[in-house]
Amino acid sequence: MRRALAVLALVLAAPLITAQREPILVPEVSQSRIEVRQGFTGANLLLYGAVIAPPNTRENYDIVVVLKGPTEPVRIREKERLAGIWMNAGASDFRSAPAFFAVASSRPVGDIVDERTAAIYELGTDFIQLSPSGQIDPEEQTRYAQGLVELRQRQGLYQQNPKGVRISEGVLYQARIELPSNVTTGRYTAETFAIARGRVLASATARIEVEKVGLEGSVVTAAQRWSFLYGLGAIALSLVMGWLAGRLFARG
């Protein structure tokens, strides 16, 4: 079914082929909206599509898919053991770091492009563009950035799969990316790149919404839309719970 859809996309785009000089990407995603409910255990996202090559050309394309979640400010702390006790020895702030970052490619990225190109298009966890806040020594900045990447890799939030894209008939491609249960809600962008001879020849973007639904979603929506009333309600609830606890202990 998915292959038929990709072939249909080729047919619909046929009028464009006669005038094109570069390949065209036609991307699709299995789910454009992912609902996070209570007991959410993660999701398996399928990204697929087709590469429409210019007429009278034969090119072996590599495909790289980069899935990024919403950015957020992050503080990363460095711990040091002093007198047998682990203590915070330093910290660094980043103004914007992707909450989720995953790369899937048809081959190892180092075999497809050079480091400069990989850095421009963020084709790997080593090339995530983080925005440090304040003045910091470049070597320390690199160390903190590596620490952030390693931490989120252990959490399953940063991923890289050098054999995560399968190409069929030189035209159709598909990639699977696992979203863990601790994934952040928000808008995600899936960027697909068609690469040949070390050059990015085409790119396309698809968007995925990850949303909380049910009771948790209602609470989040209330906190965002009516933050003042939500805060008052939380304080009132805390006072009532404290009063009830006091009454129960008084009776005991």
C-alpha positions as CSV (number, residue, x, y, z in Angstrom):
1,M,0.0,0.0,0.0
2,R,2.8,2.4,0.9
3,R,4.7,1.6,-2.2
4,A,1.6,2.1,-4.3
5,L,1.2,5.6,-2.7
6,A,4.8,6.5,-3.5
7,V,4.3,5.3,-7.1
8,L,1.1,7.4,-7.3
9,A,3.1,10.4,-6.2
10,L,5.5,9.8,-9.0
11,V,2.7,9.8,-11.5
12,L,1.2,13.0,-10.2
13,A,4.5,14.7,-10.3
14,A,5.2,13.6,-13.9
15,P,4.4,17.0,-15.5
16,L,7.3,18.5,-13.4
17,I,9.9,15.9,-14.5
18,T,10.3,17.3,-18.0
19,A,11.6,20.6,-16.8
20,Q,13.5,19.6,-13.7
21,R,17.3,19.5,-13.4
22,E,17.6,18.3,-9.8
23,P,15.8,15.4,-8.1
24,I,12.6,16.0,-6.3
25,L,11.7,14.4,-3.0
26,V,8.1,13.3,-2.2
27,P,8.0,12.5,1.5
28,E,5.2,11.0,3.6
29,V,4.9,10.0,7.3
30,S,2.8,7.1,8.7
31,Q,1.4,9.4,11.5
32,S,1.1,13.2,11.2
33,R,-0.4,13.3,14.7
34,I,0.7,11.1,17.7
35,E,-1.5,11.1,20.8
36,V,0.2,10.7,24.1
37,R,-2.2,9.1,26.6
38,Q,-1.8,7.7,30.1
39,G,0.3,4.6,29.8
40,F,1.9,5.8,26.6
41,T,4.8,3.4,25.8
42,G,6.2,5.1,22.7
43,A,5.5,5.0,19.0
44,N,7.1,3.6,15.9
45,L,7.2,6.3,13.2
46,L,7.5,5.3,9.5
47,L,8.9,7.9,7.1
48,Y,8.8,7.0,3.5
49,G,8.5,8.4,0.0
50,A,10.1,8.6,-3.4
51,V,12.9,10.3,-5.3
52,I,12.0,11.7,-8.7
53,A,15.2,11.8,-10.7
54,P,15.7,14.2,-13.7
55,P,15.1,12.7,-17.1
56,N,17.9,10.8,-18.8
57,T,20.0,10.6,-15.6
58,R,21.2,7.7,-13.6
59,E,22.2,8.5,-10.1
60,N,22.6,6.4,-7.0
61,Y,21.1,8.4,-4.3
62,D,21.7,8.1,-0.6
63,I,18.8,9.1,1.8
64,V,19.3,10.7,5.2
65,V,16.3,11.5,7.4
66,V,16.6,13.9,10.4
67,L,13.7,14.0,12.9
68,K,13.9,16.9,15.4
69,G,11.6,17.7,18.3
70,P,10.8,21.2,19.7
71,T,13.8,23.2,21.1
72,E,14.0,24.1,24.7
73,P,16.5,25.8,27.1
74,V,18.7,23.3,29.0
75,R,21.1,23.5,31.8
76,I,23.7,20.7,32.0
77,R,25.6,20.2,35.2
78,E,29.0,18.6,35.7
79,K,29.5,16.6,38.9
80,E,32.8,16.0,40.7
81,R,33.7,13.7,43.6
82,L,35.1,15.6,46.6
83,A,35.9,13.8,49.8
84,G,33.8,10.8,48.7
85,I,30.7,13.0,47.9
86,W,29.5,13.8,44.4
87,M,28.9,17.6,44.1
88,N,28.1,20.0,41.3
89,A,31.4,21.4,40.0
90,G,30.1,23.5,37.2
91,A,27.2,24.1,34.8
92,S,26.5,25.4,31.3
93,D,23.3,26.8,29.8
94,F,22.1,26.2,26.3
95,R,19.4,28.5,24.9
96,S,18.0,26.0,22.5
97,A,18.5,22.2,22.3
98,P,16.2,19.8,20.5
99,A,14.1,17.8,22.9
100,F,14.4,14.9,20.5
101,F,16.9,14.2,17.7
102,A,17.2,11.2,15.4
103,V,19.1,10.5,12.2
104,A,18.5,7.5,9.9
105,S,20.6,7.0,6.8
106,S,21.1,4.5,4.0
107,R,24.8,4.3,4.8
108,P,27.0,5.7,7.5
109,V,26.9,9.5,7.1
110,G,30.7,9.7,7.0
111,D,30.6,7.6,3.8
112,I,28.0,9.9,2.2
113,V,29.2,13.4,2.9
114,D,32.2,15.3,4.4
115,E,32.1,16.7,7.9
116,R,31.4,20.3,6.6
117,T,28.3,19.2,4.8
118,A,27.2,17.1,7.7
119,A,27.6,20.0,10.0
120,I,25.6,22.4,7.8
121,Y,22.6,20.0,7.6
122,E,23.0,18.5,11.1
123,L,23.4,15.0,9.7
124,G,24.3,13.3,13.0
125,T,24.3,13.6,16.7
126,D,27.9,15.0,16.5
127,F,26.6,17.9,14.5
128,I,23.6,19.1,16.5
129,Q,23.6,22.9,16.5
130,L,23.3,23.9,20.2
131,S,23.2,27.6,21.3
132,P,25.3,28.2,24.4
133,S,24.3,31.0,26.7
134,G,26.9,33.4,28.1
135,Q,30.7,33.4,27.7
136,I,32.4,30.0,28.0
137,D,35.7,28.5,27.0
138,P,35.3,26.7,23.7
139,E,36.8,23.5,25.1
140,E,34.4,23.6,28.1
141,Q,31.5,24.3,25.7
142,T,32.4,21.2,23.7
143,R,32.7,19.1,26.8
144,Y,29.3,20.2,28.1
145,A,27.7,19.7,24.7
146,Q,29.1,16.2,24.5
147,G,27.8,15.5,28.0
148,L,24.3,16.7,26.9
149,V,24.3,14.5,23.8
150,E,25.5,11.4,25.8
151,L,22.9,11.9,28.5
152,R,20.1,12.1,26.0
153,Q,21.4,9.1,24.1
154,R,21.1,7.1,27.2
155,Q,17.5,8.3,27.6
156,G,16.7,7.3,24.1
157,L,16.0,10.9,23.0
158,Y,19.0,11.2,20.7
159,Q,19.5,8.5,18.2
160,Q,21.6,7.6,15.1
161,N,21.1,4.6,12.8
162,P,23.6,4.3,9.9
163,K,21.5,1.6,8.3
164,G,18.0,3.0,9.1
165,V,16.9,3.8,5.6
166,R,16.0,1.2,3.0
167,I,16.0,2.1,-0.6
168,S,14.0,0.0,-3.1
169,E,14.5,0.1,-6.9
170,G,16.6,3.2,-6.5
171,V,13.5,5.3,-6.1
172,L,11.4,4.4,-3.1
173,Y,12.7,4.7,0.5
174,Q,11.5,4.1,4.0
175,A,12.9,4.7,7.5
176,R,11.6,3.7,10.9
177,I,12.3,5.9,14.0
178,E,11.3,4.9,17.5
179,L,9.8,7.6,19.7
180,P,10.3,6.6,23.4
181,S,7.7,6.9,26.1
182,N,9.5,10.0,27.6
183,V,9.2,12.0,24.4
184,T,8.4,15.7,24.7
185,T,5.1,16.9,23.2
186,G,5.1,19.6,20.5
187,R,5.8,20.0,16.8
188,Y,8.4,17.7,15.2
189,T,10.0,18.2,11.8
190,A,11.2,15.4,9.6
191,E,13.8,16.6,7.0
192,T,14.7,14.2,4.2
193,F,17.8,14.7,2.1
194,A,18.7,13.1,-1.2
195,I,22.5,13.0,-1.6
196,A,24.8,12.0,-4.4
197,R,28.5,12.5,-5.0
198,G,28.8,14.1,-1.6
199,R,26.3,16.8,-2.4
200,V,22.8,17.4,-1.0
201,L,20.7,17.6,-4.2
202,A,17.2,17.8,-2.8
203,S,15.5,18.1,0.5
204,A,11.9,18.1,1.8
205,T,10.2,18.6,5.2
206,A,7.2,16.9,6.8
207,R,5.7,17.8,10.2
208,I,4.4,15.7,13.0
209,E,2.4,16.8,16.0
210,V,2.9,15.0,19.3
211,E,0.0,15.9,21.7
212,K,-1.2,14.9,25.1
213,V,-4.8,13.9,25.1
214,G,-7.2,12.7,27.8
215,L,-7.0,14.0,31.4
216,E,-3.3,14.8,31.1
217,G,-3.9,16.8,27.9
218,S,-6.7,18.7,29.6
219,V,-4.5,19.6,32.5
220,V,-1.7,20.8,30.2
221,T,-4.1,22.9,28.2
222,A,-5.6,24.5,31.3
223,A,-2.1,25.3,32.6
224,Q,-1.2,27.0,29.3
225,R,-4.4,28.9,28.6
226,W,-5.4,29.9,32.2
227,S,-2.1,29.9,34.0
228,F,-3.2,32.3,36.7
229,L,-6.4,30.4,37.6
230,Y,-4.5,27.1,37.3
231,G,-2.0,28.4,39.9
232,L,-4.7,29.5,42.2
233,G,-6.4,26.2,41.9
234,A,-3.2,24.3,42.6
235,I,-2.6,26.4,45.8
236,A,-6.2,25.9,46.9
237,L,-6.0,22.2,46.3
238,S,-2.8,22.0,48.4
239,L,-4.4,23.9,51.3
240,V,-7.4,21.6,51.3
241,M,-5.3,18.5,51.2
242,G,-3.1,19.8,54.0
243,W,-6.2,20.6,56.1
244,L,-7.7,17.1,55.5
245,A,-4.4,15.5,56.4
246,G,-4.3,17.5,59.6
247,R,-7.9,16.5,60.5
248,L,-7.1,12.8,59.9
249,F,-4.0,12.8,62.0
250,A,-5.8,14.7,64.8
251,R,-8.5,12.0,64.9
252,G,-5.8,9.3,65.1
